[in-house]
Amino acid sequence: MKDSARYIKIVEWSEEDQCYVGSSPGLIFGGCHGDDEKVVFDELCRIVDEAIDLYRKDGKPLPPPTSGRDLVNKMQPVA
């Protein structure tokens, strides 16, 4: 398993921006955006990989993983 799999990646539609916005809470601030959901997700995956590489190059420990917390099921009552 790649280290990037340990971090959630969220792509959602933004009414305000009228585009898809990708983020990885707990790992990166900001993210990416665009008109194509799949392209945004692919870009987000690259950004997460790059962020992990930067942490390593700087000798910093990675933030705690955000995946594996069963967030999808915990958010079901919200949906």
N, CA, C and O atoms as a GROMACS GRO file, in nm:
protein
  316
    1MET      N    1   0.085  -0.118   0.000
    1MET     CA    2   0.000   0.000   0.000
    1MET      C    3   0.089   0.124   0.000
    1MET      O    4   0.186   0.134   0.076
    2LYS      N    5   0.054   0.218  -0.087
    2LYS     CA    6   0.126   0.345  -0.089
    2LYS      C    7   0.090   0.428   0.034
    2LYS      O    8  -0.022   0.419   0.085
    3ASP      N    9   0.184   0.508   0.080
    3ASP     CA   10   0.156   0.596   0.194
    3ASP      C   11   0.040   0.690   0.164
    3ASP      O   12  -0.034   0.728   0.256
    4SER      N   13   0.024   0.730   0.039
    4SER     CA   14  -0.084   0.822   0.005
    4SER      C   15  -0.222   0.762   0.030
    4SER      O   16  -0.319   0.836   0.047
    5ALA      N   17  -0.231   0.629   0.033
    5ALA     CA   18  -0.359   0.563   0.061
    5ALA      C   19  -0.403   0.583   0.205
    5ALA      O   20  -0.518   0.556   0.240
    6ARG      N   21  -0.313   0.628   0.288
    6ARG     CA   22  -0.345   0.651   0.429
    6ARG      C   23  -0.417   0.784   0.453
    6ARG      O   24  -0.455   0.815   0.566
    7TYR      N   25  -0.434   0.862   0.348
    7TYR     CA   26  -0.495   0.995   0.361
    7TYR      C   27  -0.619   1.004   0.273
    7TYR      O   28  -0.617   0.968   0.156
    8ILE      N   29  -0.727   1.054   0.332
    8ILE     CA   30  -0.850   1.068   0.255
    8ILE      C   31  -0.832   1.175   0.148
    8ILE      O   32  -0.758   1.272   0.166
    9LYS      N   33  -0.902   1.154   0.040
    9LYS     CA   34  -0.901   1.249  -0.071
    9LYS      C   35  -1.047   1.277  -0.104
    9LYS      O   36  -1.124   1.186  -0.132
   10ILE      N   37  -1.083   1.403  -0.099
   10ILE     CA   38  -1.223   1.442  -0.120
   10ILE      C   39  -1.233   1.530  -0.243
   10ILE      O   40  -1.159   1.628  -0.258
   11VAL      N   41  -1.325   1.494  -0.332
   11VAL     CA   42  -1.357   1.579  -0.446
   11VAL      C   43  -1.505   1.608  -0.437
   11VAL      O   44  -1.587   1.516  -0.434
   12GLU      N   45  -1.540   1.735  -0.432
   12GLU     CA   46  -1.680   1.773  -0.421
   12GLU      C   47  -1.711   1.893  -0.509
   12GLU      O   48  -1.622   1.973  -0.541
   13TRP      N   49  -1.837   1.905  -0.546
   13TRP     CA   50  -1.881   2.017  -0.627
   13TRP      C   51  -1.896   2.139  -0.538
   13TRP      O   52  -1.954   2.131  -0.430
   14SER      N   53  -1.846   2.252  -0.582
   14SER     CA   54  -1.860   2.378  -0.510
   14SER      C   55  -1.957   2.468  -0.586
   14SER      O   56  -1.927   2.513  -0.697
   15GLU      N   57  -2.073   2.494  -0.527
   15GLU     CA   58  -2.169   2.585  -0.589
   15GLU      C   59  -2.109   2.724  -0.601
   15GLU      O   60  -2.127   2.794  -0.701
   16GLU      N   61  -2.036   2.764  -0.497
   16GLU     CA   62  -1.976   2.898  -0.495
   16GLU      C   63  -1.877   2.917  -0.610
   16GLU      O   64  -1.877   3.021  -0.676
   17ASP      N   65  -1.793   2.815  -0.632
   17ASP     CA   66  -1.689   2.826  -0.735
   17ASP      C   67  -1.733   2.771  -0.870
   17ASP      O   68  -1.667   2.794  -0.972
   18GLN      N   69  -1.846   2.697  -0.871
   18GLN     CA   70  -1.896   2.634  -0.993
   18GLN      C   71  -1.794   2.542  -1.058
   18GLN      O   72  -1.773   2.544  -1.179
   19CYS      N   73  -1.728   2.462  -0.972
   19CYS     CA   74  -1.633   2.363  -1.020
   19CYS      C   75  -1.612   2.258  -0.911
   19CYS      O   76  -1.660   2.273  -0.799
   20TYR      N   77  -1.540   2.152  -0.946
   20TYR     CA   78  -1.504   2.050  -0.849
   20TYR      C   79  -1.381   2.096  -0.772
   20TYR      O   80  -1.289   2.155  -0.829
   21VAL      N   81  -1.382   2.068  -0.643
   21VAL     CA   82  -1.270   2.107  -0.557
   21VAL      C   83  -1.219   1.981  -0.488
   21VAL      O   84  -1.296   1.904  -0.430
   22GLY      N   85  -1.088   1.961  -0.494
   22GLY     CA   86  -1.026   1.846  -0.430
   22GLY      C   87  -0.943   1.888  -0.311
   22GLY      O   88  -0.873   1.989  -0.315
   23SER      N   89  -0.950   1.809  -0.203
   23SER     CA   90  -0.873   1.839  -0.083
   23SER      C   91  -0.835   1.709  -0.013
   23SER      O   92  -0.893   1.604  -0.038
   24SER      N   93  -0.737   1.720   0.075
   24SER     CA   94  -0.695   1.608   0.158
   24SER      C   95  -0.673   1.661   0.299
   24SER      O   96  -0.560   1.689   0.339
   25PRO      N   97  -0.784   1.675   0.374
   25PRO     CA   98  -0.774   1.732   0.509
   25PRO      C   99  -0.676   1.655   0.597
   25PRO      O  100  -0.669   1.532   0.594
   26GLY      N  101  -0.601   1.731   0.674
   26GLY     CA  102  -0.504   1.670   0.763
   26GLY      C  103  -0.367   1.654   0.702
   26GLY      O  104  -0.269   1.633   0.774
   27LEU      N  105  -0.358   1.664   0.569
   27LEU     CA  106  -0.229   1.650   0.503
   27LEU      C  107  -0.186   1.778   0.433
   27LEU      O  108  -0.073   1.823   0.449
   28ILE      N  109  -0.277   1.837   0.356
   28ILE     CA  110  -0.243   1.958   0.281
   28ILE      C  111  -0.348   2.066   0.305
   28ILE      O  112  -0.464   2.036   0.330
   29PHE      N  113  -0.304   2.189   0.298
   29PHE     CA  114  -0.396   2.302   0.299
   29PHE      C  115  -0.423   2.337   0.154
   29PHE      O  116  -0.334   2.327   0.070
   30GLY      N  117  -0.544   2.376   0.125
   30GLY     CA  118  -0.578   2.404  -0.014
   30GLY      C  119  -0.602   2.274  -0.087
   30GLY      O  120  -0.644   2.175  -0.027
   31GLY      N  121  -0.576   2.275  -0.214
   31GLY     CA  122  -0.600   2.156  -0.294
   31GLY      C  123  -0.595   2.191  -0.441
   31GLY      O  124  -0.503   2.258  -0.487
   32CYS      N  125  -0.696   2.145  -0.514
   32CYS     CA  126  -0.702   2.171  -0.658
   32CYS      C  127  -0.848   2.183  -0.699
   32CYS      O  128  -0.938   2.150  -0.623
   33HIS      N  129  -0.868   2.231  -0.820
   33HIS     CA  130  -1.005   2.248  -0.868
   33HIS      C  131  -1.010   2.237  -1.020
   33HIS      O  132  -0.908   2.250  -1.088
   34GLY      N  133  -1.129   2.214  -1.072
   34GLY     CA  134  -1.146   2.205  -1.217
   34GLY      C  135  -1.287   2.163  -1.254
   34GLY      O  136  -1.371   2.137  -1.168
   35ASP      N  137  -1.311   2.156  -1.384
   35ASP     CA  138  -1.444   2.124  -1.436
   35ASP      C  139  -1.471   1.974  -1.447
   35ASP      O  140  -1.587   1.934  -1.460
   36ASP      N  141  -1.369   1.892  -1.443
   36ASP     CA  142  -1.384   1.747  -1.461
   36ASP      C  143  -1.349   1.676  -1.330
   36ASP      O  144  -1.235   1.683  -1.283
   37GLU      N  145  -1.446   1.607  -1.273
   37GLU     CA  146  -1.429   1.542  -1.144
   37GLU      C  147  -1.312   1.444  -1.144
   37GLU      O  148  -1.234   1.442  -1.049
   38LYS      N  149  -1.299   1.364  -1.247
   38LYS     CA  150  -1.193   1.264  -1.256
   38LYS      C  151  -1.055   1.331  -1.267
   38LYS      O  152  -0.959   1.288  -1.203
   39VAL      N  153  -1.046   1.434  -1.347
   39VAL     CA  154  -0.919   1.506  -1.362
   39VAL      C  155  -0.878   1.569  -1.229
   39VAL      O  156  -0.761   1.567  -1.193
   40VAL      N  157  -0.975   1.625  -1.157
   40VAL     CA  158  -0.946   1.684  -1.026
   40VAL      C  159  -0.896   1.577  -0.930
   40VAL      O  160  -0.800   1.600  -0.856
   41PHE      N  161  -0.960   1.460  -0.930
   41PHE     CA  162  -0.915   1.352  -0.841
   41PHE      C  163  -0.774   1.308  -0.876
   41PHE      O  164  -0.691   1.288  -0.787
   42ASP      N  165  -0.745   1.292  -1.004
   42ASP     CA  166  -0.611   1.252  -1.046
   42ASP      C  167  -0.506   1.354  -1.002
   42ASP      O  168  -0.399   1.318  -0.955
   43GLU      N  169  -0.538   1.482  -1.018
   43GLU     CA  170  -0.447   1.589  -0.976
   43GLU      C  171  -0.429   1.586  -0.825
   43GLU      O  172  -0.317   1.604  -0.775
   44LEU      N  173  -0.537   1.565  -0.752
   44LEU     CA  174  -0.530   1.557  -0.606
   44LEU      C  175  -0.439   1.443  -0.563
   44LEU      O  176  -0.359   1.460  -0.471
   45CYS      N  177  -0.449   1.330  -0.627
   45CYS     CA  178  -0.362   1.216  -0.595
   45CYS      C  179  -0.215   1.252  -0.616
   45CYS      O  180  -0.130   1.216  -0.535
   46ARG      N  181  -0.185   1.324  -0.724
   46ARG     CA  182  -0.047   1.367  -0.749
   46ARG      C  183  -0.001   1.465  -0.640
   46ARG      O  184   0.112   1.458  -0.593
   47ILE      N  185  -0.089   1.556  -0.601
   47ILE     CA  186  -0.055   1.654  -0.498
   47ILE      C  187  -0.026   1.585  -0.365
   47ILE      O  188   0.069   1.621  -0.295
   48VAL      N  189  -0.107   1.487  -0.330
   48VAL     CA  190  -0.086   1.412  -0.206
   48VAL      C  191   0.049   1.340  -0.211
   48VAL      O  192   0.124   1.344  -0.113
   49ASP      N  193   0.081   1.275  -0.322
   49ASP     CA  194   0.211   1.209  -0.336
   49ASP      C  195   0.326   1.309  -0.322
   49ASP      O  196   0.425   1.281  -0.254
   50GLU      N  197   0.311   1.425  -0.384
   50GLU     CA  198   0.415   1.528  -0.376
   50GLU      C  199   0.429   1.581  -0.234
   50GLU      O  200   0.541   1.607  -0.189
   51ALA      N  201   0.318   1.598  -0.164
   51ALA     CA  202   0.323   1.647  -0.026
   51ALA      C  203   0.398   1.548   0.062
   51ALA      O  204   0.480   1.587   0.145
   52ILE      N  205   0.371   1.420   0.045
   52ILE     CA  206   0.440   1.316   0.122
   52ILE      C  207   0.590   1.319   0.091
   52ILE      O  208   0.672   1.308   0.182
   53ASP      N  209   0.624   1.333  -0.036
   53ASP     CA  210   0.766   1.342  -0.074
   53ASP      C  211   0.833   1.463  -0.008
   53ASP      O  212   0.947   1.453   0.037
   54LEU      N  213   0.763   1.576  -0.002
   54LEU     CA  214   0.820   1.696   0.061
   54LEU      C  215   0.840   1.676   0.210
   54LEU      O  216   0.943   1.717   0.265
   55TYR      N  217   0.744   1.614   0.276
   55TYR     CA  218   0.762   1.585   0.419
   55TYR      C  219   0.889   1.504   0.439
   55TYR      O  220   0.969   1.534   0.528
   56ARG      N  221   0.909   1.403   0.356
   56ARG     CA  222   1.026   1.316   0.370
   56ARG      C  223   1.155   1.391   0.340
   56ARG      O  224   1.254   1.377   0.413
   57LYS      N  225   1.155   1.470   0.233
   57LYS     CA  226   1.276   1.545   0.197
   57LYS      C  227   1.315   1.643   0.307
   57LYS      O  228   1.433   1.668   0.330
   58ASP      N  229   1.213   1.700   0.374
   58ASP     CA  230   1.238   1.795   0.482
   58ASP      C  231   1.266   1.727   0.615
   58ASP      O  232   1.296   1.793   0.715
   59GLY      N  233   1.258   1.593   0.617
   59GLY     CA  234   1.284   1.519   0.740
   59GLY      C  235   1.175   1.534   0.844
   59GLY      O  236   1.199   1.514   0.963
   60LYS      N  237   1.056   1.570   0.801
   60LYS     CA  238   0.944   1.589   0.894
   60LYS      C  239   0.860   1.462   0.899
   60LYS      O  240   0.846   1.392   0.799
   61PRO      N  241   0.804   1.433   1.016
   61PRO     CA  242   0.714   1.317   1.024
   61PRO      C  243   0.583   1.347   0.952
   61PRO      O  244   0.536   1.461   0.949
   62LEU      N  245   0.526   1.243   0.895
   62LEU     CA  246   0.397   1.259   0.827
   62LEU      C  247   0.288   1.284   0.931
   62LEU      O  248   0.295   1.232   1.042
   63PRO      N  249   0.187   1.362   0.894
   63PRO     CA  250   0.072   1.380   0.984
   63PRO      C  251   0.003   1.245   1.007
   63PRO      O  252   0.021   1.152   0.929
   64PRO      N  253  -0.075   1.235   1.113
   64PRO     CA  254  -0.148   1.109   1.136
   64PRO      C  255  -0.238   1.075   1.017
   64PRO      O  256  -0.296   1.165   0.956
   65PRO      N  257  -0.249   0.949   0.984
   65PRO     CA  258  -0.336   0.908   0.873
   65PRO      C  259  -0.480   0.951   0.897
   65PRO      O  260  -0.527   0.956   1.011
   66THR      N  261  -0.549   0.980   0.789
   66THR     CA  262  -0.690   1.019   0.800
   66THR      C  263  -0.782   0.914   0.741
   66THR      O  264  -0.904   0.922   0.759
   67SER      N  265  -0.729   0.815   0.671
   67SER     CA  266  -0.814   0.708   0.619
   67SER      C  267  -0.826   0.598   0.724
   67SER      O  268  -0.754   0.597   0.823
   68GLY      N  269  -0.918   0.507   0.700
   68GLY     CA  270  -0.936   0.396   0.792
   68GLY      C  271  -1.015   0.431   0.915
   68GLY      O  272  -1.017   0.354   1.011
   69ARG      N  273  -1.081   0.544   0.914
   69ARG     CA  274  -1.161   0.587   1.029
   69ARG      C  275  -1.310   0.566   1.006
   69ARG      O  276  -1.393   0.613   1.084
   70ASP      N  277  -1.343   0.496   0.897
   70ASP     CA  278  -1.482   0.466   0.865
   70ASP      C  279  -1.565   0.594   0.851
   70ASP      O  280  -1.682   0.598   0.892
   71LEU      N  281  -1.506   0.698   0.794
   71LEU     CA  282  -1.575   0.826   0.781
   71LEU      C  283  -1.700   0.818   0.696
   71LEU      O  284  -1.798   0.888   0.723
   72VAL      N  285  -1.699   0.735   0.594
   72VAL     CA  286  -1.816   0.724   0.507
   72VAL      C  287  -1.938   0.682   0.588
   72VAL      O  288  -2.044   0.742   0.577
   73ASN      N  289  -1.923   0.580   0.669
   73ASN     CA  290  -2.037   0.532   0.748
   73ASN      C  291  -2.074   0.630   0.859
   73ASN      O  292  -2.191   0.640   0.894
   74LYS      N  293  -1.977   0.700   0.913
   74LYS     CA  294  -2.007   0.798   1.016
   74LYS      C  295  -2.084   0.917   0.961
   74LYS      O  296  -2.158   0.982   1.034
   75MET      N  297  -2.065   0.945   0.831
   75MET     CA  298  -2.132   1.060   0.770
   75MET      C  299  -2.270   1.024   0.712
   75MET      O  300  -2.342   1.113   0.667
   76GLN      N  301  -2.307   0.897   0.712
   76GLN     CA  302  -2.435   0.855   0.656
   76GLN      C  303  -2.554   0.933   0.714
   76GLN      O  304  -2.642   0.971   0.637
   77PRO      N  305  -2.560   0.957   0.844
   77PRO     CA  306  -2.674   1.033   0.896
   77PRO      C  307  -2.682   1.176   0.842
   77PRO      O  308  -2.789   1.236   0.839
   78VAL      N  309  -2.569   1.230   0.799
   78VAL     CA  310  -2.565   1.366   0.746
   78VAL      C  311  -2.623   1.371   0.605
   78VAL      O  312  -2.688   1.469   0.568
   79ALA      N  313  -2.598   1.266   0.528
   79ALA     CA  314  -2.639   1.264   0.387
   79ALA      C  315  -2.789   1.254   0.369
   79ALA      O  316  -2.838   1.252   0.256
   0.00000   0.00000   0.00000
